[in-house]
Amino acid sequence: MTDVRPLLLVEDNPMDLDLTLRAFKRRNLANPIEVARDGEEALAWIARWEAGEPRPVVILLDLKLPRVSGIEVLQALKAAPIARTIPVVVLTTSSVNQDIDASYGLGASSYIVKPVDFEQFLEVAAQIELYWTVTNQPPP
């Protein structure tokens, strides 16, 4: 596949959203980044993909979201045939075992606790970019 597919970032916290976007911009990420600012916006993407918009190469999903929780979003994504095979990386501040277990139980591909320090976050962004946009072979 020669076209560059987007990343979908599901994040409601303006500071975390800015931090993530700055980290990827600093890395010169080739993939466009789509943003959903709450769980309802994230779920609206399912219909957009069914209508033919490009599916993302990976979804970065926060768990602590307004309107619809990240766990509920993950459950809906994995239940929708169009979204089922899209890798979902939970990127959240929660290190609670219950959230980790629930995320993997619902089909998350990875679980990353957000670092607070920007330089550490840059390293996480670099690892996400390298693995999910370069190394990993996504489903068509």
LUMLOGU-19234 format. One record per atom (N, C-alpha, C): residue in one letter; x, y, z. Coordinates in steps of 0.001 Angstrom, whole numbers, plus 524288, in hexadecimal, padded with zeros to 5 digits. Atoms other than C-alpha are relative to their C-alpha. Example, Ala and Ser with C-alpha at 12.3 -4.5 7.8 and 13.67 -1.06 7.14 Angstrom:
residues 2
A8037A7FB5A80000/A8300C7EE6C81E78/A80384804B080000/S7FCCC7FB5A7FFC4/S835667FBDC81BE4/S7FCFE80442802DA/
end
This chain:
residues 140
M803567FB6180000/M800008000080000/M8037C804D380000/T7FC7B7FB8D8008D/T8065A80C967FB7E/T7FE00804F28029F/D801F67FB447FD76/D7FD42816C280154/D801097FFBF805DF/V7FEBC7FFAB7FA72/V8005781B6480EFC/V7FAE9800768030D/R804CB800067FCEE/R7F57E817EC81865/R800B380339804F4/P7FFA97FCB17FB56/P7F242820B5823EE/P8008A7FCDE80508/L8007F801F67FAAC/L7F39481E688326F/L7FB22802A180226/L804697FD907FD4A/L7E760820CC83A85/L8018280084805B5/L7FEC57FECC7FA93/L7EA478275084786/L7FAEC8015C802C8/V804C57FF137FCFB/V7DF048268A85144/V801BB8020F80555/E7FDEE7FD587FB57/E7E23C8306585BF0/E7FCBB804CF8012A/D8033A7FB7B7FE91/D7D9D483A228635D/D8030380434802EF/N7FD127FC377FCE9/N7E41B840C486BE5/N803268038F7FC61/P7FD4C7FC7B8039C/P7E8D584CFE8649C/P805F67FFF2800A6/M7FA58800117FF30/M7F65584C6586AE6/M802667FAFA7FDE8/D7FE06804F780206/D7F83283DEE867B8/D7FF9E7FFCC7FA0C/L800A27FFC1805A6/L7F2FD8402685A00/L80470803327FD9A/D7FBCE7FCAA801F4/D7FCA684B48857E2/D805487FD4380076/L7FB17802C07FF20/L807CB8435385DA9/L800C87FBB27FBE6/T7FFA480442803CD/T804DB837C5854C4/T800EC8021E7FA89/L7FF5C7FDC280542/L803718401384886/L8056F8026D7FF56/R7FABB7FDBD80049/R810168477684BA3/R804257FBC97FF95/A7FC308044580027/A8175783ABE84DFD/A800467FDA07FA87/F7FFF88023C80545/F8132A83530840DC/F801F4803EF7FBFE/K7FE0D7FC09803A0/K815CF84215839F6/K805F88005080046/R7FA597FFDB7FF5A/R823848425283F92/R802927FB497FD61/R7FE05804C68027B/R825508347883A58/R7FF48800237FA1A/N801277FF9E8059A/N820C88390682CD0/N7FCFE7FB417FE05/L8034B8046D8016C/L8169082E5B82C5F/L7FD9B800E57FAA0/A802137FF808054E/A812A982BEB81E3C/A7FA187FF4C7FFD0/N805958011480000/N8050C82731821B2/N7FCED804AF80208/P803607FBF37FDCA/P7FA408313082367/P7FD9C7FE0C8051B/I802628016F7FB09/I7F43583170830F0/I7FA778023380032/E805727FE847FF31/E7E5828318B83285/E7FF1F80009805E2/V800E17FF877FA61/V7E04D8358A83FE6/V7FA2E7FF7080138/A8053A8004F7FDB7/A7D4238317D84756/A800A4801D1805A3/R7FF4E7FD997FAD9/R7D2528398E853C3/R7FC957FDAC8044B/D802F6802DF7FC08/D7C8D88306D85AAD/D7FE597FACA7FDA6/G8017F8052D801CB/G7C34C822CE859C3/G7FBF97FFFE7FBA6/E803F07FFBD8042D/E7B7AC826BF8515E/E80283801487FAC7/E7FD397FEAF804DB/E7C0AB82D188473F/E803047FB447FDFD/A7FD1A804AC80195/A7C8EA820BD8472E/A7FC5A7FC147FD60/L803B0803CB8022D/L7BD0D81820844B9/L7FDC3801CB7FAC5/A801FC7FDF1804F5/A7B88182119839A4/A8038F7FE7D7FB6D/W7FC618019A80427/W7C49981CDA83216/W7FE687FAD57FD8E/I8018B8051980223/I7BEDD80F3083054/I7FCB9800CB7FB15/A803577FEF38048A/A7B457814738271B/A80320802867FB92/R7FCC57FD7980408/R7BE7581CCB82010/R8034E7FBFA7FD1B/W7FCF68042D80294/W7C6F3810C481D6A/W7FC7C7FCA87FC9F/E803B1803148031D/E7BAFE8093C818DD/E7FE8A802E47FB03/A801387FCCE80499/A7B8778149180F76/A804AE800977FC5A/G7FB8C7FFFB8038F/G7C60F812E1809B7/G804B1803418018C/E7FB617FD137FE54/E7CF0581BF581146/E8043B7FC21801A7/P7FBC0803A17FEAC/P7DC7E815EF81376/P8000C7FE9B805CD/R7FF82801BD7FA99/R7DD8F80DBC81FA8/R8057480159801F0/P7FAD47FE977FDFA/P7E8AB811AF828A0/P803997FB408006A/V7FC1A804207FF5A/V7F531809E282988/V800107FE39805B6/V8005A801367FA70/V7F39280A6D83861/V7FC7D8040A8029A/I803227FC6E7FCCE/I7EA598107784261/I802B78008380542/L7FDD97FEE87FAD3/L7F055816DC84E6A/L7FB6E801C880356/L804D87FF437FD12/L7E5988164685898/L800FD80119805BF/D7FFF47FEC87FA6E/D7E4C981D1E865AD/D7FB517FD2B80271/L80460802A47FD65/L7DC2D8163286F9D/L7FC56803CB802BA/K803157FC467FCEE/K7D78A821F28777A/K7FDA5804167FC5C/L8028B7FC9A803CF/L7CE1E8281186DC1/L7FA928018E801D4/P805617FE837FED7/P7C18882FD686F43/P7FC327FD737FC2F/R80461801D880327/R7B48282B45869C3/R7FFEE7FA187FF60/V7FF81805A48008C/V7B90E81D768666F/V8058D7FEAE801AD/S7FACA8013B7FDFA/S7C4738174D86DC9/S803637FD507FBE6/G7FC638029F80387/G7D08A81230866FD/G7FF1B7FA237FFC6/I8012F8059F7FFE6/I7CD0D8045986B42/I7FB467FED87FC89/E804A1800B780350/E7BFAC805D4864CA/E80158800D67FA39/V7FE4D7FF1680561/V7C62880B5D85883/V802DE7FB2E7FDF9/L7FD108049E80192/L7CF907FFDD85804/L7FC517FB6D7FEED/Q803CA8043B800AE/Q7C4487F655859AD/Q7FD08800A67FAD8/A802F17FEFE804D1/A7BCAC7FCC784E89/A803737FF527FB2B/L7FC708009880472/L7C8907FD4584597/L800DB7FA3C7FEB2/K7FEE98058A800E7/K7CB4D7EED984768/K7FB1C7FCF67FE7B/A804E38028380196/A7BCE67EB8F84522/A7FE7B8016E7FA68/A801597FE3280544/A7BC3F7F30D8382D/A803887FD5D7FBFD/P7FCC2802BE803DA/P7C0D17EAD082C9A/P803F6803847FD33/I7FC7F7FC71802CC/I7C6DD7F6AD825B5/I804A9801AC8035E/A7FBF07FE107FC71/A7CEF57FA2F831BD/A802CB7FBB08030A/R7FE13804487FCB0/R7D1997ECF2837EB/R805E07FF137FF88/T7FA7880144800CE/T7DF237EB2D831E8/T803AB804AD80093/I7FCA17FB697FF41/I7E4107F90683438/I802B17FF7A8054C/P7FD618004A7FAF0/P7EE997F87E83EC2/P7FE7E804A880374/V801457FBEC7FC3C/V7EABE8001A84AE9/V804237FFEF8044C/V7FC317FF537FBD8/V7F55B8051F853E5/V7FD85803848041A/V8020D7FCDA7FBBB/V7F012809A8860EB/V804868035F801E9/L7FC197FC297FE58/L7F7B6816038645D/L7FD58803578041C/T803167FDC47FBC4/T7F30B81A61871A7/T8035C8010E804CD/T7FD3D7FEFC7FB1C/T7F70A81F6087F03/T7FF177FBA7803F6/S80168804127FC3F/S7F0F081390885B6/S803CB7FB6A7FFD9/S7FCCF804BA7FF8C/S7F9EC808E388AA0/S7FD377FBF980373/V8033E803777FCC9/V7EECA801F9891C8/V7FF787FAB37FD41/N8003A8054180248/N7EF207F33D88F95/N7FABC7FECA7FD81/Q80537800F480222/Q7E0657F2ED88D53/Q7FF79802527FA86/D800397FD928052E/D7E1C77FC6D881CE/D803647FD067FC16/I7FC76802F28036B/I7ED477F4C887C38/I7FD6C7FAD87FE68/D8029C805018011B/D7E6107E7CA87D59/D7FB55800C07FC61/A804A57FF028033B/A7D9847ED7187793/A801918015C7FA6D/S7FE497FE6280537/S7E0D67F39686C30/S801DE7FB587FCCC/Y7FE22804A0802D7/Y7E8027E73286865/Y7FB9C7FC127FF1D/G804608039280091/G7DBC37DF3286AC2/G7FC65801717FB84/L803527FE2980449/L7D48A7E784860C5/L802E6800487FACF/G7FD328003B804FD/G7DF457E633856A2/G803E7804527FEF6/A7FBF07FC03800D8/A7E8C07F186858BD/A805057FD537FE3E/S7FB0B8021A801F8/S7F5897EF4785184/S80485801428039B/S7FBD57FE427FC89/S7FDBD7F68A85B81/S7FDA38039E80416/Y801C57FC937FBBF/Y7FC5D7FE3386834/Y804B680317801D7/I7FBA17FC977FE91/I8053A809D086ADC/I7FE1A80418803DF/V801317FBE57FC38/V804E281266876F1/V802FC804DF7FE46/K7FDA47FB23801E1/K8074C82073872C0/K8042C801F6803C6/P7FC1E7FD7C7FCA3/P81408825F6877E1/P7FEA9805C5800A3/V801237FA867FEF0/V812D28336B87E0C/V8041A803857FD76/D7FBA77FCF580211/D8201C8384A8797E/D7FFDC8001B7FA00/F800627FF79805AE/F8203A83D9886B79/F8042D7FCD97FD2B/E7FBD3802F380295/E82D5C83770867F9/E7FED37FA2780010/Q80189805867FFC8/Q8288B82A2586C93/Q7FB717FEF97FC49/F80469800988038B/F81C0782C5D86500/F801D77FFE97FA56/L7FDB88001C80548/L8241982F44858CC/L801FE7FA897FEB4/E7FE068054F800D6/E82A82821FE85A73/E7FB807FC337FF10/V804978034C800D3/V81D3081B7185BA7/V7FDC4800F27FA8A/A801F77FEB58053C/A81898822A584F62/A803767FD967FBCF/A7FC5580249803BD/A824D281E228483D/A7FF1B7FA1F7FF85/Q800E1805A980015/Q8224E8100384C27/Q7FACF7FEA77FD60/I8051A800D980270/I813F2810DD8483C/I80081800AC7FA17/E7FF607FEE680596/E81787816F283B31/E802FD7FB9E7FD53/L7FCB5803EE80275/L8224080D3583828/L7FD2A7FACE7FF78/Y802858051A8003C/Y81A7A8012C83B9E/Y7FB068000A7FCB7/W8052E800458025D/W80CA68048883736/W7FFB48023D7FA88/T800597FDBD8053C/T80F8F80C9A82B06/T804447FE0E7FC5C/V7FBC8801D680355/V81C22806468261D/V800927FA0C80047/T7FED9805937FF63/T81E9C7F8A782BA3/T7FB3D7FC847FF48/N804A58034380021/N810F47F32882D7A/N7FD80800047FA98/Q802E580069804E6/Q809C47EE3C82175/Q7FA377FFE68014D/P805887FFCD7FE89/P7FB977F2AE8233E/P7FC9B7FCD57FC4B/P8039C802A380391/P7EFE67EB8E81DA5/P7FE62803D57FBB6/P801837FC8380458/P7EB857F0D98105A/P7FAE2802C4800F6/
end
